[in-house]
Amino acid sequence: MSSERLSPRQLWVAVMTGGLSAGAAAAGRADWRWLLLAAALGTAVGWLLLRRAGSRPFHPVLKWLYRAWAVVLLADALSRTANRIHQASGSGAHVGWLLALLALPLVWMGWGKAAAFFRAAEILWLGTLATAAAILLLGAPRMNWRWALEPAGGWMESLAAGALTMSTGLFVLPVLHQTEPEPGENRRGLVWLGALGLASAGLAALTAGLLRPAVAAQLEAPFFAAAGLLGDSARLEGLVSALWLLPDLTLAGLLARCWGEERRPALAAVLALGLALTGITERLSVSALALGCLALAALTALFPAGRDK
């Protein structure tokens, strides 16, 4: 296989890694039972879209709709990450500087080839897997299971958070035509997508069991506050928050990559930085972001695909 070609596994590993960024943001604000339902529904929709879109190039109109919404989601991811790091560090630095520092590696990655980014995502996946596994293994014995069974958030908000997490898989569709065909690739992709939904529900259940939903709802980043309890110190919260930059940057890079090649992903990162600096995305609710993704999914199923190469 050419070094410039992508493998389907690389794309789905990026979905799993980047999706955990949105999954951690939903933990403590969404009920894990509704997240499980969202995981099942999202996997079913993924199956439908893979059959409909396959690995064919997108219609030009649909391609630009994906690019526009990717910039919005990328700006939201940058704002969410910068605010979390700012809170965890307790420094007096302006959030705008953190946004710029987060955007710099995205611009650098966007300047290179897609193959280099997706190979890096496979490495970042190993670090994310080790971090998430350690948190779940250390946290499960300390959970209060009665708290975990208490309702967390409304059902509509929970489903929207789950839909937003599962929508990470949407943004590999514009680049699937760049992959080398492999037998059973769609089935394996759906396994990765379903695993993302299950992992996100697990993070939500852990957060509820460690903090109690009523307490978690009052915190800015409840999942990371729950992680801090595992070490009986705020230092662990800061450490986990820093390590979670791996899925944050993977999600941002994946969103930028749907712009294609020829340095366009770097342009997407710059546009997202400008949008994040305006603060507009912070006023968008999770439901609004999820609705945009659902509209993209519907249009993907309805729009005619481009011709096979």
N, C-alpha and C positions, 0 to 999 in steps of 0.2 A: 504494500500500500504506500502511495506517495506520502511524504512527510507533510505535504500541504493539505491532504485530504483528512477529513474528520471521521472518527468512528462513532456510531450511535451511542456506544457506552459513554464516551467522553461527554456527549451532550446531556445524557440523562444523569450522569454524576454531577454535572454542573447544576441541573435542576434540583437534585436532592440537596446539594450543599447550599445553594442560594436560597432555596425554599425555606430552609431552617431559620434564615434571617426573619422572614415574615412569621414563621411559626413561633419563634421566641417572642416577637412583638405581640402576638395574640394571646400567649400564655398569661393567665391571671385576669384577662378581660373577656375570654370566651369559655364556654362550657365544653369540656372535653368530649361529652357525649354527642353534642351537635357537631363538633369537629370530626368525630368518627363518621357521622352521616355525610358531612361535606367531603370526606376522603372517599367514601364509596361513590357518591355522585360525581365527584371530580374525575375519578378513574373511569367511570362509565362514559363521561363526556370525552375524556381523552381517547378512549377506544374509538368513539364515533369520529372524532376529528382526524385521527390517524388514518382511518379508512377513507375519509373524505378527501383530506389534503394529501396524505401520503408523503412522498418525498418530491412532489412537484413544486416548481417555483410558484410563488404567489402572483395573483393579479396585481398590476402596479398600484391600483387604488387601495387595495387591501394592504399592500406592503407599506404604503405611506401612513395608513391609519395605525398600523402596528408601531411604526417608528414614532409617531406623534405621542401615542399613549405610553410607549416605553420611556420617553423623556419625562413624562409626568410621574410615572412610577419610580424612575431613577432619582428624580428630585426628592420624592417622598422618602426613599431609602436613605439618601444622603442626609436629609434633615433629621430623620429618626435616629440615625447612627451618631451624628454630631451632637445632638441633644443628650443622648445617653452617655457618650464619652465625657461631655462637659459636666454632667451631673455626677458621674462616678469619680472624676478627677478632683472636683471641688475647686478648680482653678478659676481665676478671674478673667481668663482669656475670652475674647469674644467668639461666639459660635461661628461667625463668618470665617474666621481663620481656620477653624476645624473643618468647615465645609471645603475650603480651598485645599487643605492638606489631604482630605479624603479624595478629592477630585483628581489630584496630581497623578496617583498611580493609575487611575482609570484612563486619563489622557495618554499616559505612557503605554498602557496595554492596548488602547485603541489605535495607537500608531502602528502596532505590529500586526502580524497575521493572526487569523482566527485559530489556526492550529496551535500556536504557542499559548494562547490564552486557555484553550480547553485542555491542553496538557498540564498547565499549571493548576487548573481546577481539580484534576485528579489528585495532585499532591495536597492541595488545600483540603480536599475531602478527608484525607487520612487524619489531619489535625482536628477537623471538626468532629469526625467520628469518635476520636479518643476523648475529646472534651465532653461531648454529649453523653457518651457511655459512662464516663466517670461521674458526671452529675446524676444521672439516673440511678446508677448502682449505689452511690453514696446516699442519695436522697430517699430512695424507696423505703429502706428500713426506718426512716425517721418521719415518714408521713403519718398524719392523722387521717385515717381513711374515712372517718365520719365527715371531716371537712371536705374531703375530695368528692363526696357524694352530694354536698350542698350545691344548689344551682349557682352558676356564675354567669352574670350578664344575661341579657335577653336572647331568645332563640334567634331572632333576626340578625342581631349583631354577631352572634356566634357563627351563624351560617355564613355571613358576609366575610368574617375573618377567615373562616375555612376556605371559602371560595377564592379569596385573595391569595392565600398560601398555595392552593392547588393551581392557581393561574400562572404560577412560575413556569409550568410546563408548556403554556401557550407559546412562550417566546423562544422555544427551540424549533417550532414549526417553520419559521421563515428560513432557517438555515439547514433543515433536514436534507434538502436537495444537494448539499455539499458533502454528504457522507457517502462512504462506500457501503453498498447494500450488503446486509448480512442476514442469513436465515433466522427467523424468529425475533428480529430486532424490535418489532412493535410490541410483542409480548413482554420482552425484557424491559422495554421502556415503561410499560404500564406497571410492572412490578416495582420499579424505582419510584414511580409517581404514587402508587399506593403506599409504599413504605414512607414516603414523605408525609402523607396524611396521618399515618399511624404514629410516626415520631412526633409530629406537632401535637396530636392529641395527648401523647404521653407527657410532653413538656407542660401542657396545660393542667393535666391531672396532678403532676408533681407540684406545680406552683400552688394549686388549690390546697393540696394536702399539707404543704409546709406553712402556708401563710393564712389560710382561710379566705374564701372568696370575698367576704366583706372587707377584709383588710387589704387584699390585693387590689381591689378596685380603687383604693385611695392612693396607690403608689404610682410613680411615673413609669418605672420599668420593673414590674413585679417579678418576672422570671429571674432577673439578675439579683434582686433583693432576696429571693428565695435561695439562690445559689450561695449568697453570703452567709446564710444561716448554717450551711453545711460545715463551714470552718469556724463558726462562732466569731467571725471577724468581717469587717467591711472590706478588708484587703482581698478576700476571696471574691467578693462581688466585683471589685475593680479588675481582678485578674481575668475572671470569666468574661466580663464586658470587653476587655481587650482581646481575648482569644476569639470572641464572637465576631471580630472584624473579618475573620476568614470567610464565613458565610455572607456577611454584609457586602464585602467587596466582590465576591463571586456573583451574588445577585445583581449588583450594579453592573458588573462586566457583562453578564449574560444579557441584560436589558440593552446595553449599548451595542452588543454584537448583532442584534437584529437589524441594525442599520447597514450591515454588509461589510465590505472591505474598503480599500483605498482611503484609509484614515477617516472614514465617516464615523466609526465608533468614537473616535476622539472628539469629533464635532458634537456628537450626542452628549458626551460627558460635559463639555463646555456649556451647551445649552441647558442641561439639567442643573449645573452649578448656578447659572444665572437665574433659573426659575426658583431654585431653593433659596437663594439669597433674598428674593422678594418676599418669602414667607407665605406665598399663596398656597402651597401644598399642605402646610400645617393646618389650614382651615378646611381641607377636604377630609371628610369622614371616611372610615374604613368601608362603609356601605357604598359611598360614591365611587371609591376606587374599585371595589368589587364589581359594581354595575358596569363600569367601563370595560373591565375584563370579560364579563359575561356578554356584553355587546360584541366584543371582538370575536369571541367564540362562536356566537350566532352568525356573524358575517362570514367567518371562515367556513362554516358549514353551507352557507347559501351562495357565496361568491364562486364564480367559475375559476378554477385554478389555471395557471399558465401552462404552456406546453412543456412536455418533458424535454430535457436536453438530450 
